[in-house]
């Protein structure tokens, strides 16, 4: 997961925090709900170049 985050220009720590937090809230009865955890769907805050 760390290498995938790097390849997608995401901060690995922030991405892992996002995935582990969001995974708790996933509704597994929804077919595509797990897709929300993919790197391309990560919030902007996970981006390496994100600035507030």
mmCIF file as Biopython writes it, N, C-alpha, C and O atoms, coordinates in Angstrom:
data_model
#
loop_
_atom_site.group_PDB
_atom_site.id
_atom_site.type_symbol
_atom_site.label_atom_id
_atom_site.label_alt_id
_atom_site.label_comp_id
_atom_site.label_asym_id
_atom_site.label_entity_id
_atom_site.label_seq_id
_atom_site.pdbx_PDB_ins_code
_atom_site.Cartn_x
_atom_site.Cartn_y
_atom_site.Cartn_z
_atom_site.occupancy
_atom_site.B_iso_or_equiv
_atom_site.auth_seq_id
_atom_site.auth_asym_id
_atom_site.pdbx_PDB_model_num
ATOM 1   N N  . UNK A ? 1  ? 0.820   -1.185 0.000  1.0 0.0 1  A 1 
ATOM 2   C CA . UNK A ? 1  ? 0.000   0.000  0.000  1.0 0.0 1  A 1 
ATOM 3   C C  . UNK A ? 1  ? 0.867   1.252  0.000  1.0 0.0 1  A 1 
ATOM 4   O O  . UNK A ? 1  ? 0.527   2.256  -0.627 1.0 0.0 1  A 1 
ATOM 5   N N  . UNK A ? 2  ? 1.983   1.184  0.704  1.0 0.0 2  A 1 
ATOM 6   C CA . UNK A ? 2  ? 2.876   2.341  0.763  1.0 0.0 2  A 1 
ATOM 7   C C  . UNK A ? 2  ? 3.439   2.648  -0.621 1.0 0.0 2  A 1 
ATOM 8   O O  . UNK A ? 2  ? 3.461   3.807  -1.036 1.0 0.0 2  A 1 
ATOM 9   N N  . UNK A ? 3  ? 3.889   1.633  -1.330 1.0 0.0 3  A 1 
ATOM 10  C CA . UNK A ? 3  ? 4.453   1.856  -2.658 1.0 0.0 3  A 1 
ATOM 11  C C  . UNK A ? 3  ? 3.380   2.334  -3.644 1.0 0.0 3  A 1 
ATOM 12  O O  . UNK A ? 3  ? 3.658   3.164  -4.509 1.0 0.0 3  A 1 
ATOM 13  N N  . UNK A ? 4  ? 2.173   1.818  -3.516 1.0 0.0 4  A 1 
ATOM 14  C CA . UNK A ? 4  ? 1.078   2.269  -4.379 1.0 0.0 4  A 1 
ATOM 15  C C  . UNK A ? 4  ? 0.758   3.730  -4.104 1.0 0.0 4  A 1 
ATOM 16  O O  . UNK A ? 4  ? 0.488   4.490  -5.034 1.0 0.0 4  A 1 
ATOM 17  N N  . UNK A ? 5  ? 0.785   4.126  -2.846 1.0 0.0 5  A 1 
ATOM 18  C CA . UNK A ? 5  ? 0.558   5.531  -2.496 1.0 0.0 5  A 1 
ATOM 19  C C  . UNK A ? 5  ? 1.627   6.400  -3.135 1.0 0.0 5  A 1 
ATOM 20  O O  . UNK A ? 5  ? 1.317   7.440  -3.718 1.0 0.0 5  A 1 
ATOM 21  N N  . UNK A ? 6  ? 2.878   5.987  -3.033 1.0 0.0 6  A 1 
ATOM 22  C CA . UNK A ? 6  ? 3.980   6.762  -3.621 1.0 0.0 6  A 1 
ATOM 23  C C  . UNK A ? 6  ? 3.815   6.893  -5.129 1.0 0.0 6  A 1 
ATOM 24  O O  . UNK A ? 6  ? 4.008   7.974  -5.687 1.0 0.0 6  A 1 
ATOM 25  N N  . UNK A ? 7  ? 3.460   5.797  -5.788 1.0 0.0 7  A 1 
ATOM 26  C CA . UNK A ? 7  ? 3.279   5.813  -7.240 1.0 0.0 7  A 1 
ATOM 27  C C  . UNK A ? 7  ? 2.147   6.741  -7.663 1.0 0.0 7  A 1 
ATOM 28  O O  . UNK A ? 7  ? 2.142   7.249  -8.784 1.0 0.0 7  A 1 
ATOM 29  N N  . UNK A ? 8  ? 1.197   6.959  -6.775 1.0 0.0 8  A 1 
ATOM 30  C CA . UNK A ? 8  ? 0.058   7.826  -7.068 1.0 0.0 8  A 1 
ATOM 31  C C  . UNK A ? 8  ? 0.227   9.221  -6.477 1.0 0.0 8  A 1 
ATOM 32  O O  . UNK A ? 8  ? -0.742  9.970  -6.352 1.0 0.0 8  A 1 
ATOM 33  N N  . UNK A ? 9  ? 1.455   9.565  -6.116 1.0 0.0 9  A 1 
ATOM 34  C CA . UNK A ? 9  ? 1.814   10.884 -5.585 1.0 0.0 9  A 1 
ATOM 35  C C  . UNK A ? 9  ? 1.012   11.245 -4.342 1.0 0.0 9  A 1 
ATOM 36  O O  . UNK A ? 9  ? 0.554   12.376 -4.177 1.0 0.0 9  A 1 
ATOM 37  N N  . UNK A ? 10 ? 0.856   10.245 -3.468 1.0 0.0 10 A 1 
ATOM 38  C CA . UNK A ? 10 ? 0.158   10.443 -2.209 1.0 0.0 10 A 1 
ATOM 39  C C  . UNK A ? 10 ? 1.160   10.300 -1.067 1.0 0.0 10 A 1 
ATOM 40  O O  . UNK A ? 10 ? 2.133   9.553  -1.169 1.0 0.0 10 A 1 
ATOM 41  N N  . UNK A ? 11 ? 0.913   11.013 0.000  1.0 0.0 11 A 1 
ATOM 42  C CA . UNK A ? 11 ? 1.707   10.853 1.207  1.0 0.0 11 A 1 
ATOM 43  C C  . UNK A ? 11 ? 1.305   9.512  1.818  1.0 0.0 11 A 1 
ATOM 44  O O  . UNK A ? 11 ? 0.148   9.338  2.199  1.0 0.0 11 A 1 
ATOM 45  N N  . UNK A ? 12 ? 2.233   8.565  1.918  1.0 0.0 12 A 1 
ATOM 46  C CA . UNK A ? 12 ? 1.868   7.225  2.391  1.0 0.0 12 A 1 
ATOM 47  C C  . UNK A ? 12 ? 1.196   7.219  3.765  1.0 0.0 12 A 1 
ATOM 48  O O  . UNK A ? 12 ? 0.216   6.502  3.966  1.0 0.0 12 A 1 
ATOM 49  N N  . UNK A ? 13 ? 1.701   7.997  4.698  1.0 0.0 13 A 1 
ATOM 50  C CA . UNK A ? 13 ? 1.104   8.026  6.036  1.0 0.0 13 A 1 
ATOM 51  C C  . UNK A ? 13 ? -0.327  8.544  5.989  1.0 0.0 13 A 1 
ATOM 52  O O  . UNK A ? 13 ? -1.230  7.940  6.566  1.0 0.0 13 A 1 
ATOM 53  N N  . UNK A ? 14 ? -0.531  9.662  5.302  1.0 0.0 14 A 1 
ATOM 54  C CA . UNK A ? 14 ? -1.877  10.248 5.217  1.0 0.0 14 A 1 
ATOM 55  C C  . UNK A ? 14 ? -2.837  9.307  4.495  1.0 0.0 14 A 1 
ATOM 56  O O  . UNK A ? 14 ? -4.004  9.187  4.871  1.0 0.0 14 A 1 
ATOM 57  N N  . UNK A ? 15 ? -2.335  8.640  3.453  1.0 0.0 15 A 1 
ATOM 58  C CA . UNK A ? 15 ? -3.179  7.709  2.711  1.0 0.0 15 A 1 
ATOM 59  C C  . UNK A ? 15 ? -3.586  6.525  3.582  1.0 0.0 15 A 1 
ATOM 60  O O  . UNK A ? 15 ? -4.748  6.117  3.576  1.0 0.0 15 A 1 
ATOM 61  N N  . UNK A ? 16 ? -2.631  5.973  4.332  1.0 0.0 16 A 1 
ATOM 62  C CA . UNK A ? 16 ? -2.950  4.846  5.207  1.0 0.0 16 A 1 
ATOM 63  C C  . UNK A ? 16 ? -3.941  5.245  6.294  1.0 0.0 16 A 1 
ATOM 64  O O  . UNK A ? 16 ? -4.840  4.474  6.628  1.0 0.0 16 A 1 
ATOM 65  N N  . UNK A ? 17 ? -3.783  6.437  6.845  1.0 0.0 17 A 1 
ATOM 66  C CA . UNK A ? 17 ? -4.729  6.926  7.846  1.0 0.0 17 A 1 
ATOM 67  C C  . UNK A ? 17 ? -6.119  7.035  7.220  1.0 0.0 17 A 1 
ATOM 68  O O  . UNK A ? 17 ? -7.117  6.633  7.818  1.0 0.0 17 A 1 
ATOM 69  N N  . UNK A ? 18 ? -6.162  7.585  6.007  1.0 0.0 18 A 1 
ATOM 70  C CA . UNK A ? 18 ? -7.445  7.712  5.299  1.0 0.0 18 A 1 
ATOM 71  C C  . UNK A ? 18 ? -8.083  6.337  5.082  1.0 0.0 18 A 1 
ATOM 72  O O  . UNK A ? 18 ? -9.263  6.149  5.378  1.0 0.0 18 A 1 
ATOM 73  N N  . UNK A ? 19 ? -7.319  5.388  4.571  1.0 0.0 19 A 1 
ATOM 74  C CA . UNK A ? 19 ? -7.863  4.060  4.258  1.0 0.0 19 A 1 
ATOM 75  C C  . UNK A ? 19 ? -8.356  3.370  5.527  1.0 0.0 19 A 1 
ATOM 76  O O  . UNK A ? 19 ? -9.457  2.819  5.549  1.0 0.0 19 A 1 
ATOM 77  N N  . UNK A ? 20 ? -7.554  3.398  6.569  1.0 0.0 20 A 1 
ATOM 78  C CA . UNK A ? 20 ? -7.940  2.707  7.796  1.0 0.0 20 A 1 
ATOM 79  C C  . UNK A ? 20 ? -9.135  3.366  8.477  1.0 0.0 20 A 1 
ATOM 80  O O  . UNK A ? 20 ? -9.948  2.687  9.104  1.0 0.0 20 A 1 
ATOM 81  N N  . UNK A ? 21 ? -9.241  4.673  8.357  1.0 0.0 21 A 1 
ATOM 82  C CA . UNK A ? 21 ? -10.394 5.377  8.932  1.0 0.0 21 A 1 
ATOM 83  C C  . UNK A ? 21 ? -11.653 5.127  8.111  1.0 0.0 21 A 1 
ATOM 84  O O  . UNK A ? 21 ? -12.721 4.853  8.659  1.0 0.0 21 A 1 
ATOM 85  N N  . UNK A ? 22 ? -11.517 5.224  6.798  1.0 0.0 22 A 1 
ATOM 86  C CA . UNK A ? 22 ? -12.667 5.070  5.917  1.0 0.0 22 A 1 
ATOM 87  C C  . UNK A ? 22 ? -13.163 3.619  5.867  1.0 0.0 22 A 1 
ATOM 88  O O  . UNK A ? 22 ? -14.355 3.377  5.679  1.0 0.0 22 A 1 
ATOM 89  N N  . UNK A ? 23 ? -12.259 2.666  6.035  1.0 0.0 23 A 1 
ATOM 90  C CA . UNK A ? 23 ? -12.633 1.252  5.951  1.0 0.0 23 A 1 
ATOM 91  C C  . UNK A ? 23 ? -13.654 0.881  7.017  1.0 0.0 23 A 1 
ATOM 92  O O  . UNK A ? 23 ? -14.492 0.005  6.803  1.0 0.0 23 A 1 
ATOM 93  N N  . UNK A ? 24 ? -13.584 1.540  8.148  1.0 0.0 24 A 1 
ATOM 94  C CA . UNK A ? 24 ? -14.538 1.252  9.232  1.0 0.0 24 A 1 
ATOM 95  C C  . UNK A ? 24 ? -15.963 1.626  8.854  1.0 0.0 24 A 1 
ATOM 96  O O  . UNK A ? 24 ? -16.921 1.054  9.372  1.0 0.0 24 A 1 
ATOM 97  N N  . UNK A ? 25 ? -16.097 2.587  7.949  1.0 0.0 25 A 1 
ATOM 98  C CA . UNK A ? 25 ? -17.408 3.139  7.601  1.0 0.0 25 A 1 
ATOM 99  C C  . UNK A ? 25 ? -17.977 2.576  6.302  1.0 0.0 25 A 1 
ATOM 100 O O  . UNK A ? 25 ? -19.077 2.948  5.894  1.0 0.0 25 A 1 
ATOM 101 N N  . UNK A ? 26 ? -17.240 1.687  5.656  1.0 0.0 26 A 1 
ATOM 102 C CA . UNK A ? 26 ? -17.665 1.143  4.366  1.0 0.0 26 A 1 
ATOM 103 C C  . UNK A ? 26 ? -18.903 0.265  4.542  1.0 0.0 26 A 1 
ATOM 104 O O  . UNK A ? 26 ? -18.975 -0.562 5.452  1.0 0.0 26 A 1 
ATOM 105 N N  . UNK A ? 27 ? -19.856 0.462  3.665  1.0 0.0 27 A 1 
ATOM 106 C CA . UNK A ? 27 ? -21.069 -0.359 3.645  1.0 0.0 27 A 1 
ATOM 107 C C  . UNK A ? 27 ? -20.837 -1.486 2.640  1.0 0.0 27 A 1 
ATOM 108 O O  . UNK A ? 27 ? -20.935 -1.276 1.431  1.0 0.0 27 A 1 
ATOM 109 N N  . UNK A ? 28 ? -20.533 -2.668 3.138  1.0 0.0 28 A 1 
ATOM 110 C CA . UNK A ? 28 ? -20.191 -3.783 2.265  1.0 0.0 28 A 1 
ATOM 111 C C  . UNK A ? 28 ? -21.370 -4.303 1.449  1.0 0.0 28 A 1 
ATOM 112 O O  . UNK A ? 28 ? -21.187 -5.108 0.536  1.0 0.0 28 A 1 
ATOM 113 N N  . UNK A ? 29 ? -22.570 -3.849 1.770  1.0 0.0 29 A 1 
ATOM 114 C CA . UNK A ? 29 ? -23.716 -4.250 0.961  1.0 0.0 29 A 1 
ATOM 115 C C  . UNK A ? 29 ? -23.751 -3.475 -0.361 1.0 0.0 29 A 1 
ATOM 116 O O  . UNK A ? 29 ? -24.441 -3.869 -1.301 1.0 0.0 29 A 1 
ATOM 117 N N  . UNK A ? 30 ? -23.009 -2.383 -0.420 1.0 0.0 30 A 1 
ATOM 118 C CA . UNK A ? 30 ? -22.895 -1.591 -1.654 1.0 0.0 30 A 1 
ATOM 119 C C  . UNK A ? 30 ? -21.760 -2.177 -2.489 1.0 0.0 30 A 1 
ATOM 120 O O  . UNK A ? 30 ? -20.632 -2.285 -2.009 1.0 0.0 30 A 1 
ATOM 121 N N  . UNK A ? 31 ? -22.041 -2.546 -3.703 1.0 0.0 31 A 1 
ATOM 122 C CA . UNK A ? 31 ? -21.090 -3.243 -4.564 1.0 0.0 31 A 1 
ATOM 123 C C  . UNK A ? 31 ? -19.777 -2.475 -4.759 1.0 0.0 31 A 1 
ATOM 124 O O  . UNK A ? 31 ? -18.703 -3.073 -4.689 1.0 0.0 31 A 1 
ATOM 125 N N  . UNK A ? 32 ? -19.845 -1.181 -4.997 1.0 0.0 32 A 1 
ATOM 126 C CA . UNK A ? 32 ? -18.653 -0.398 -5.325 1.0 0.0 32 A 1 
ATOM 127 C C  . UNK A ? 32 ? -18.090 0.394  -4.151 1.0 0.0 32 A 1 
ATOM 128 O O  . UNK A ? 32 ? -17.253 1.275  -4.348 1.0 0.0 32 A 1 
ATOM 129 N N  . UNK A ? 33 ? -18.525 0.102  -2.959 1.0 0.0 33 A 1 
ATOM 130 C CA . UNK A ? 33 ? -18.111 0.903  -1.807 1.0 0.0 33 A 1 
ATOM 131 C C  . UNK A ? 33 ? -16.615 0.800  -1.518 1.0 0.0 33 A 1 
ATOM 132 O O  . UNK A ? 33 ? -16.008 1.765  -1.053 1.0 0.0 33 A 1 
ATOM 133 N N  . UNK A ? 34 ? -16.026 -0.343 -1.783 1.0 0.0 34 A 1 
ATOM 134 C CA . UNK A ? 34 ? -14.598 -0.524 -1.517 1.0 0.0 34 A 1 
ATOM 135 C C  . UNK A ? 34 ? -13.749 0.310  -2.482 1.0 0.0 34 A 1 
ATOM 136 O O  . UNK A ? 34 ? -12.608 0.651  -2.171 1.0 0.0 34 A 1 
ATOM 137 N N  . UNK A ? 35 ? -14.304 0.636  -3.644 1.0 0.0 35 A 1 
ATOM 138 C CA . UNK A ? 35 ? -13.587 1.469  -4.610 1.0 0.0 35 A 1 
ATOM 139 C C  . UNK A ? 35 ? -13.224 2.834  -4.032 1.0 0.0 35 A 1 
ATOM 140 O O  . UNK A ? 35 ? -12.291 3.481  -4.507 1.0 0.0 35 A 1 
ATOM 141 N N  . UNK A ? 36 ? -13.949 3.268  -3.020 1.0 0.0 36 A 1 
ATOM 142 C CA . UNK A ? 36 ? -13.663 4.565  -2.398 1.0 0.0 36 A 1 
ATOM 143 C C  . UNK A ? 36 ? -12.304 4.573  -1.701 1.0 0.0 36 A 1 
ATOM 144 O O  . UNK A ? 36 ? -11.765 5.640  -1.405 1.0 0.0 36 A 1 
ATOM 145 N N  . UNK A ? 37 ? -11.755 3.404  -1.441 1.0 0.0 37 A 1 
ATOM 146 C CA . UNK A ? 37 ? -10.469 3.298  -0.764 1.0 0.0 37 A 1 
ATOM 147 C C  . UNK A ? 37 ? -9.278  3.295  -1.725 1.0 0.0 37 A 1 
ATOM 148 O O  . UNK A ? 37 ? -8.127  3.354  -1.294 1.0 0.0 37 A 1 
ATOM 149 N N  . UNK A ? 38 ? -9.562  3.225  -3.018 1.0 0.0 38 A 1 
ATOM 150 C CA . UNK A ? 38 ? -8.486  3.203  -4.011 1.0 0.0 38 A 1 
ATOM 151 C C  . UNK A ? 38 ? -7.746  4.539  -4.055 1.0 0.0 38 A 1 
ATOM 152 O O  . UNK A ? 38 ? -8.330  5.582  -3.761 1.0 0.0 38 A 1 
ATOM 153 N N  . UNK A ? 39 ? -6.462  4.511  -4.420 1.0 0.0 39 A 1 
ATOM 154 C CA . UNK A ? 39 ? -5.665  5.747  -4.444 1.0 0.0 39 A 1 
ATOM 155 C C  . UNK A ? 39 ? -6.270  6.865  -5.297 1.0 0.0 39 A 1 
ATOM 156 O O  . UNK A ? 39 ? -6.186  8.035  -4.923 1.0 0.0 39 A 1 
ATOM 157 N N  . UNK A ? 40 ? -6.868  6.528  -6.415 1.0 0.0 40 A 1 
ATOM 158 C CA . UNK A ? 40 ? -7.426  7.580  -7.276 1.0 0.0 40 A 1 
ATOM 159 C C  . UNK A ? 40 ? -8.627  8.278  -6.641 1.0 0.0 40 A 1 
ATOM 160 O O  . UNK A ? 40 ? -9.045  9.340  -7.102 1.0 0.0 40 A 1 
ATOM 161 N N  . UNK A ? 41 ? -9.175  7.691  -5.597 1.0 0.0 41 A 1 
ATOM 162 C CA . UNK A ? 41 ? -10.309 8.291  -4.900 1.0 0.0 41 A 1 
ATOM 163 C C  . UNK A ? 41 ? -9.916  8.911  -3.557 1.0 0.0 41 A 1 
ATOM 164 O O  . UNK A ? 41 ? -10.780 9.335  -2.789 1.0 0.0 41 A 1 
ATOM 165 N N  . UNK A ? 42 ? -8.625  8.963  -3.281 1.0 0.0 42 A 1 
ATOM 166 C CA . UNK A ? 42 ? -8.153  9.539  -2.022 1.0 0.0 42 A 1 
ATOM 167 C C  . UNK A ? 42 ? -8.438  11.042 -2.005 1.0 0.0 42 A 1 
ATOM 168 O O  . UNK A ? 42 ? -8.384  11.693 -3.048 1.0 0.0 42 A 1 
ATOM 169 N N  . UNK A ? 43 ? -8.737  11.590 -0.841 1.0 0.0 43 A 1 
ATOM 170 C CA . UNK A ? 43 ? -8.995  13.032 -0.749 1.0 0.0 43 A 1 
ATOM 171 C C  . UNK A ? 43 ? -7.719  13.836 -1.038 1.0 0.0 43 A 1 
ATOM 172 O O  . UNK A ? 43 ? -6.605  13.326 -0.922 1.0 0.0 43 A 1 
ATOM 173 N N  . UNK A ? 44 ? -7.909  15.079 -1.409 1.0 0.0 44 A 1 
ATOM 174 C CA . UNK A ? 44 ? -6.783  15.952 -1.754 1.0 0.0 44 A 1 
ATOM 175 C C  . UNK A ? 44 ? -5.778  16.072 -0.615 1.0 0.0 44 A 1 
ATOM 176 O O  . UNK A ? 44 ? -4.588  16.273 -0.860 1.0 0.0 44 A 1 
ATOM 177 N N  . UNK A ? 45 ? -6.239  15.951 0.618  1.0 0.0 45 A 1 
ATOM 178 C CA . UNK A ? 45 ? -5.344  16.070 1.767  1.0 0.0 45 A 1 
ATOM 179 C C  . UNK A ? 45 ? -4.259  14.995 1.772  1.0 0.0 45 A 1 
ATOM 180 O O  . UNK A ? 45 ? -3.229  15.158 2.427  1.0 0.0 45 A 1 
ATOM 181 N N  . UNK A ? 46 ? -4.477  13.914 1.057  1.0 0.0 46 A 1 
ATOM 182 C CA . UNK A ? 46 ? -3.491  12.838 0.992  1.0 0.0 46 A 1 
ATOM 183 C C  . UNK A ? 46 ? -2.409  13.103 -0.055 1.0 0.0 46 A 1 
ATOM 184 O O  . UNK A ? 46 ? -1.393  12.409 -0.092 1.0 0.0 46 A 1 
ATOM 185 N N  . UNK A ? 47 ? -2.623  14.081 -0.883 1.0 0.0 47 A 1 
ATOM 186 C CA . UNK A ? 47 ? -1.682  14.405 -1.948 1.0 0.0 47 A 1 
ATOM 187 C C  . UNK A ? 47 ? -0.380  14.950 -1.381 1.0 0.0 47 A 1 
ATOM 188 O O  . UNK A ? 47 ? -0.375  15.668 -0.381 1.0 0.0 47 A 1 
ATOM 189 N N  . UNK A ? 48 ? 0.733   14.596 -2.040 1.0 0.0 48 A 1 
ATOM 190 C CA . UNK A ? 48 ? 2.045   15.089 -1.606 1.0 0.0 48 A 1 
ATOM 191 C C  . UNK A ? 48 ? 2.119   16.604 -1.759 1.0 0.0 48 A 1 
ATOM 192 O O  . UNK A ? 48 ? 2.765   17.278 -0.956 1.0 0.0 48 A 1 
ATOM 193 N N  . UNK A ? 49 ? 1.468   17.136 -2.773 1.0 0.0 49 A 1 
ATOM 194 C CA . UNK A ? 49 ? 1.549   18.575 -3.068 1.0 0.0 49 A 1 
ATOM 195 C C  . UNK A ? 49 ? 0.419   19.385 -2.453 1.0 0.0 49 A 1 
ATOM 196 O O  . UNK A ? 49 ? 0.247   20.554 -2.797 1.0 0.0 49 A 1 
ATOM 197 N N  . UNK A ? 50 ? -0.354  18.793 -1.554 1.0 0.0 50 A 1 
ATOM 198 C CA . UNK A ? 50 ? -1.491  19.499 -0.961 1.0 0.0 50 A 1 
ATOM 199 C C  . UNK A ? 50 ? -1.023  20.650 -0.063 1.0 0.0 50 A 1 
ATOM 200 O O  . UNK A ? 50 ? -0.150  20.482 0.788  1.0 0.0 50 A 1 
ATOM 201 N N  . UNK A ? 51 ? -1.619  21.801 -0.276 1.0 0.0 51 A 1 
ATOM 202 C CA . UNK A ? 51 ? -1.321  22.968 0.567  1.0 0.0 51 A 1 
ATOM 203 C C  . UNK A ? 51 ? -2.626  23.550 1.059  1.0 0.0 51 A 1 
ATOM 204 O O  . UNK A ? 51 ? -3.581  23.697 0.296  1.0 0.0 51 A 1 
ATOM 205 N N  . UNK A ? 52 ? -2.666  23.882 2.345  1.0 0.0 52 A 1 
ATOM 206 C CA . UNK A ? 52 ? -3.877  24.467 2.929  1.0 0.0 52 A 1 
ATOM 207 C C  . UNK A ? 52 ? -3.973  25.922 2.602  1.0 0.0 52 A 1 
ATOM 208 O O  . UNK A ? 52 ? -4.928  26.584 3.010  1.0 0.0 52 A 1 
#
